């Protein structure tokens, strides 16, 4: 094998090596994106699960067993939203019990996460701003934080009072 052939062979090996590294990098990147998408989907499902659980509950502590006597004045005051003394997650009976709820868990695929929930009153004409007065509309925001996620996942849902 002559010198020219040797140079061509070394060049071909270098090009093949570079191509191989590029392909491996693309495959690894694709695998990471698939894993990341799975973790994000888990976070979305965690939020949706909490929203659905809250949807089945009463609007307010004062509407657990009956309709409110005075709407919205008889609802729990904005600064008192949250679980009642001694009430734990499994005993939640109205939407605002989730206010300031926080839990850390691990999914079946090993994703450790912390979920935190905030609940507040909002006005019908401004659903983004939590207000300090009782209204017939509550907003629940669920945030999932995990080292497995690129960014925190946060969603909100509105719950109206139905008579």
C-alpha positions as CSV (number, residue, x, y, z in Angstrom):
1,X,0.0,0.0,0.0
2,X,1.5,3.3,-1.1
3,X,1.6,6.5,0.7
4,X,-1.4,8.0,-1.2
5,X,-3.6,5.0,-0.5
6,X,-2.6,5.2,3.2
7,X,-3.6,8.9,3.4
8,X,-6.9,8.2,1.7
9,X,-7.5,5.3,4.1
10,X,-6.8,7.4,7.1
11,X,-9.0,10.2,5.7
12,X,-11.8,7.7,5.1
13,X,-11.5,6.3,8.7
14,X,-11.6,9.9,10.1
15,X,-14.7,10.7,8.0
16,X,-16.4,7.5,9.1
17,X,-15.5,8.1,12.7
18,X,-16.9,11.6,12.6
19,X,-20.1,10.3,10.9
20,X,-20.4,7.6,13.5
21,X,-20.1,10.2,16.3
22,X,-22.7,12.4,14.7
23,X,-25.2,9.5,14.3
24,X,-24.6,8.5,18.0
25,X,-25.1,12.0,19.1
26,X,-28.4,12.3,17.2
27,X,-29.6,9.0,18.6
28,X,-28.7,9.9,22.1
29,X,-30.4,13.3,21.7
30,X,-33.5,11.6,20.4
31,X,-33.6,9.1,23.3
32,X,-33.3,12.0,25.8
33,X,-36.1,13.8,24.1
34,X,-38.3,10.7,24.3
35,X,-37.6,10.3,28.0
36,X,-38.2,14.0,28.6
37,X,-41.5,13.9,26.8
38,X,-42.5,10.9,29.0
39,X,-41.6,12.8,32.2
40,X,-43.6,15.9,31.0
41,X,-46.6,13.7,30.2
42,X,-46.4,12.3,33.7
43,X,-46.4,15.8,35.2
44,X,-49.4,16.8,33.1
45,X,-51.3,13.7,34.2
46,X,-50.4,14.5,37.9
47,X,-52.0,17.9,37.4
48,X,-55.0,16.5,35.6
49,X,-55.5,13.9,38.3
50,X,-55.7,16.6,41.0
51,X,-58.0,18.8,38.9
52,X,-60.4,15.8,38.5
53,X,-60.3,14.9,42.2
54,X,-61.2,18.5,43.1
55,X,-64.0,18.7,40.5
56,X,-65.8,16.0,42.5
57,X,-65.8,18.0,45.7
58,X,-68.1,20.7,47.0
59,X,-67.3,24.3,46.0
60,X,-66.8,25.4,49.6
61,X,-66.8,24.1,53.1
62,X,-70.1,25.9,53.6
63,X,-71.6,24.0,50.6
64,X,-70.5,20.5,51.6
65,X,-73.9,19.5,52.9
66,X,-76.2,22.2,51.6
67,X,-76.4,25.3,49.4
68,X,-74.8,28.5,50.6
69,X,-77.2,30.7,52.5
70,X,-75.8,33.9,51.0
71,X,-73.8,33.8,47.8
72,X,-70.9,34.6,47.8
73,X,-70.7,36.2,51.3
74,X,-71.1,32.9,53.2
75,X,-68.2,31.2,51.3
76,X,-64.9,30.8,53.2
77,X,-63.0,34.1,53.3
78,X,-60.1,34.4,50.9
79,X,-57.5,34.5,53.6
80,X,-58.9,31.3,55.2
81,X,-58.8,29.1,52.1
82,X,-57.2,25.7,52.7
83,X,-57.8,22.5,54.7
84,X,-59.5,22.7,58.0
85,X,-57.6,22.0,61.2
86,X,-56.7,18.3,61.3
87,X,-57.9,17.7,57.7
88,X,-55.5,15.7,55.5
89,X,-55.5,15.0,51.8
90,X,-57.6,11.9,52.0
91,X,-60.3,13.9,53.9
92,X,-60.5,16.9,51.5
93,X,-64.2,17.7,51.0
94,X,-64.2,21.0,49.1
95,X,-62.0,22.6,46.4
96,X,-60.2,25.1,48.5
97,X,-58.9,22.4,50.8
98,X,-56.2,22.0,48.2
99,X,-54.8,25.5,48.9
100,X,-51.2,25.3,50.0
101,X,-51.2,21.5,49.6
102,X,-47.7,20.1,48.9
103,X,-46.6,16.5,48.4
104,X,-43.5,14.7,47.2
105,X,-43.9,11.4,45.4
106,X,-42.3,9.1,42.9
107,X,-43.9,7.8,39.7
108,X,-43.8,4.1,38.7
109,X,-41.0,4.9,36.2
110,X,-38.9,6.5,39.0
111,X,-39.6,10.2,38.5
112,X,-39.4,12.0,41.9
113,X,-41.5,15.1,41.9
114,X,-43.0,17.7,44.2
115,X,-46.5,18.9,43.5
116,X,-47.9,22.1,45.0
117,X,-51.3,23.6,44.7
118,X,-52.8,27.1,45.2
119,X,-56.5,28.0,45.2
120,X,-58.0,31.4,45.2
121,X,-61.0,33.4,44.2
122,X,-61.1,35.1,40.8
123,X,-63.5,37.5,39.1
124,X,-65.4,36.4,36.1
125,X,-64.0,39.3,34.0
126,X,-60.4,38.7,35.2
127,X,-59.6,35.0,35.6
128,X,-55.8,35.6,36.0
129,X,-55.8,37.7,39.2
130,X,-56.5,36.2,42.6
131,X,-58.8,38.5,44.5
132,X,-59.1,39.0,48.3
133,X,-62.9,38.6,48.3
134,X,-65.3,35.7,47.9
135,X,-66.6,35.1,44.4
136,X,-68.5,32.4,42.6
137,X,-65.3,31.3,40.8
138,X,-62.2,29.6,42.2
139,X,-59.0,29.1,40.4
140,X,-56.7,26.1,41.2
141,X,-53.1,26.2,40.0
142,X,-51.1,23.0,40.2
143,X,-47.3,23.0,39.8
144,X,-45.1,20.0,39.4
145,X,-41.3,20.4,40.0
146,X,-38.8,17.7,39.3
147,X,-35.1,17.4,38.4
148,X,-36.4,15.2,35.6
149,X,-38.2,18.1,33.9
150,X,-36.5,20.9,31.9
151,X,-39.0,23.3,33.3
152,X,-41.6,23.3,36.0
153,X,-45.0,22.2,34.7
154,X,-47.9,24.4,35.9
155,X,-51.6,24.4,34.9
156,X,-54.7,26.2,36.2
157,X,-58.4,25.3,36.1
158,X,-61.4,27.3,37.1
159,X,-64.2,26.0,39.3
160,X,-67.5,27.8,39.2
161,X,-70.1,27.6,42.0
162,X,-73.2,25.8,40.8
163,X,-76.4,26.0,42.8
